[in-house]
Amino acid sequence: MTIDYHSLMNWRIPDAFQQYSEKDCILYALGLGFGSDPSDFQQLRYVYERNLVPFPAMAVVLAMGGSWARAEGTGIDFTQLLHAEIAFEIHRPLPVKGSVVSKTHVTDIIDKGAGRGAIVISQRQLFWNGEASPVVTLRSSSFCRADGGFGGPVTVSPKPHPIPDRMPDLTISIKTLPQSALIYRLSGDYNELHSDPEVAKKAGFDRPILHGLCSFGVALRAVVEGFELDPTTVKGAGVRFTAPVYPGETLETKIWRDSDVISFRTRVVERDLLVLNNGWLTMSAL
């Protein structure tokens, strides 16, 4: 089955609900490797209930509701789907617990041509405790590796965030845990690509890969820790995924700061491979 442009653009994506608690905030942070130094207050505030602060990137896993793209009739080969880009905007600080509903719709589909895949772009908004206005808006692009050439309209991908043409202000390395994907999946992304060796091999990987959103979270951890940022001042962030990461690999993030805008890119040290590019984080104006 192939993608039908008009059908997918109008695909009815069910709302997703989640009642979450302090425990969910802690579990998410543990998935990013926080707590590796349990005496470090900068890490402890994300993994200990006293004065707990949700790490801002937690917004990407709240009320995920499973992957709508694997539903029968979408035309998407889910086994060949990877994250291409993600961005979020926080309108108000995340609470440490509450009831959240997400509303998602497809905003664009880019046909890159036969053998080159397709890009499906969607928007997801998070609403807390029945409120009418969203607390978070997320925009996500998925790379459907096996679904190009369906005859979709010709469109141009948005230009990515530019990386400054100078030496980075900081370089931070964080080694991921061998079991990081198995921890991170408990925050809501149960795609077997990240846990089942047989599924990973069918998708063309040597072993299960780390969630792209987890790699993104680790890079944002490097940014926040590197500049000792107050997490409640983070207003948004985004990144382009360029290659998969395997659990246990070391992520080296190069970071540039220009007032309240921070840029970053990340590579895997062991394979000298760029895995995240065109990253950005914005804060409240200084």
SVG drawing of the C-alpha trace seen along z (x, -y; Angstrom):
<svg xmlns="http://www.w3.org/2000/svg" viewBox="-12 -41 49 52">
<polyline fill="none" stroke="black" stroke-width="0.4" points="0.0,0.0 1.3,-3.5 0.6,-6.9 -2.5,-8.6 -1.8,-12.4 -5.4,-13.6 -6.3,-10.7 -3.2,-11.2 -3.6,-15.0 -7.1,-14.5 -6.3,-11.5 -8.2,-11.6 -5.7,-11.2 -7.3,-10.3 -6.7,-12.6 -4.3,-11.1 -4.7,-11.4 -2.2,-11.0 -2.4,-11.4 1.2,-11.8 3.0,-12.3 6.4,-13.2 7.4,-9.6 7.0,-10.1 9.1,-13.2 11.9,-11.3 11.6,-8.3 12.0,-10.5 15.1,-12.2 16.7,-8.9 16.2,-7.9 18.4,-10.9 21.1,-9.7 20.4,-12.2 21.5,-10.9 24.8,-9.5 26.3,-11.7 23.7,-11.4 25.5,-14.1 25.2,-16.7 22.4,-19.1 22.1,-20.1 21.2,-16.5 19.4,-15.7 16.6,-18.3 15.3,-16.3 15.4,-12.8 14.5,-13.6 11.0,-14.6 12.2,-17.3 12.0,-20.6 11.5,-18.5 11.7,-20.3 10.5,-18.7 13.2,-18.7 11.8,-20.9 12.3,-18.3 9.8,-16.0 7.1,-17.8 8.0,-15.5 6.9,-12.3 3.7,-13.5 0.4,-12.1 2.0,-10.4 -0.7,-7.8 1.2,-5.4 2.1,-6.0 -0.8,-6.9 1.4,-6.3 1.3,-2.5 -2.5,-2.4 -3.8,-0.4 -4.6,-2.6 -2.0,-5.3 0.1,-3.8 3.2,-4.3 5.7,-1.4 6.1,-1.9 9.2,0.4 11.1,-2.1 10.0,-5.2 12.5,-7.5 12.3,-10.9 13.6,-13.6 13.0,-16.8 11.4,-17.8 10.7,-21.2 8.7,-22.3 7.5,-25.6 6.6,-26.0 3.9,-28.6 3.9,-28.1 6.2,-26.1 5.5,-22.4 3.9,-21.3 5.3,-18.2 2.0,-16.4 -1.4,-16.7 -3.9,-15.6 -2.8,-16.3 -4.5,-15.7 -2.8,-16.0 -4.4,-17.0 -2.5,-16.1 -2.9,-16.7 -0.9,-16.3 0.2,-19.7 2.2,-18.7 3.6,-15.7 6.7,-16.0 7.3,-13.4 11.0,-13.1 10.6,-10.7 10.8,-6.9 13.6,-5.4 14.2,-8.6 11.3,-8.4 8.8,-10.9 8.5,-13.4 5.3,-13.6 5.0,-16.8 2.6,-17.0 1.7,-19.3 0.8,-18.2 -0.6,-20.5 -0.7,-19.7 -3.6,-20.9 -3.5,-20.6 -6.5,-19.9 -9.1,-20.8 -7.7,-24.2 -8.7,-25.8 -5.2,-27.1 -2.2,-24.8 0.7,-24.7 3.0,-23.3 3.1,-23.1 5.2,-20.5 6.1,-20.1 7.5,-16.8 8.8,-15.6 9.0,-11.8 11.2,-10.3 9.3,-7.5 12.2,-5.8 10.2,-3.3 7.2,-5.6 8.5,-8.0 7.2,-8.3 3.4,-8.3 2.8,-11.3 2.4,-14.0 2.7,-17.7 6.1,-19.3 6.9,-21.3 10.1,-22.7 11.3,-21.6 11.7,-24.5 15.3,-25.7 17.0,-24.4 18.3,-26.6 21.8,-27.8 24.9,-26.9 27.2,-29.8 30.4,-29.9 32.8,-30.1 34.4,-27.9 31.9,-26.6 31.6,-28.2 31.3,-24.9 31.8,-21.2 30.1,-18.7 30.4,-14.9 27.8,-12.6 28.1,-8.8 24.7,-7.1 23.9,-3.9 23.8,-0.6 20.2,-0.2 19.2,-3.8 16.7,-2.9 15.1,-0.3 14.6,-3.0 13.6,-5.7 10.8,-3.6 9.0,-3.5 8.2,-7.2 5.8,-6.3 7.6,-5.3 7.4,-1.6 8.5,-1.2 10.2,2.2 13.0,0.8 14.5,-0.4 14.1,2.9 13.8,5.9 17.0,7.1 15.1,8.9 12.9,5.9 16.1,3.7 17.8,6.1 14.8,6.1 15.0,2.3 18.7,2.5 20.4,1.9 22.9,4.1 21.0,3.9 18.3,1.7 18.9,-2.0 18.4,-4.8 15.2,-6.8 16.0,-10.0 14.0,-11.9 16.3,-10.5 19.4,-11.7 17.7,-15.1 17.1,-15.1 20.7,-14.2 21.9,-17.1 19.6,-19.5 20.9,-18.2 24.4,-19.1 23.2,-22.6 21.3,-23.2 24.1,-21.8 26.9,-23.4 25.5,-26.9 23.9,-26.1 20.5,-27.3 17.4,-27.6 15.2,-25.0 12.0,-27.1 13.5,-29.8 13.6,-27.4 11.0,-28.5 11.6,-26.1 14.1,-23.9 14.4,-21.9 16.8,-19.7 17.3,-17.8 18.1,-14.1 20.9,-13.0 21.9,-9.5 20.9,-6.9 22.7,-6.4 23.3,-3.1 22.7,-2.9 26.1,-3.1 27.7,-5.5 29.1,-8.9 27.3,-12.0 29.6,-15.1 27.6,-18.3 29.2,-21.5 27.3,-24.6 27.2,-28.2 25.4,-30.9 24.1,-34.2 22.2,-36.0 18.9,-34.1 19.4,-31.8 21.7,-28.7 22.7,-26.6 24.1,-23.1 25.1,-20.0 26.0,-16.5 28.2,-13.6 28.8,-10.1 32.4,-10.0 33.0,-6.3 32.1,-6.5 32.9,-10.2 29.4,-10.5 27.1,-13.6 23.8,-12.5 22.0,-15.8 22.3,-19.0 20.9,-22.5 19.9,-22.4 18.5,-25.4 17.2,-26.4 15.6,-29.7 15.2,-31.2 13.3,-34.1 15.0,-37.3 17.9,-38.2"/>
</svg>
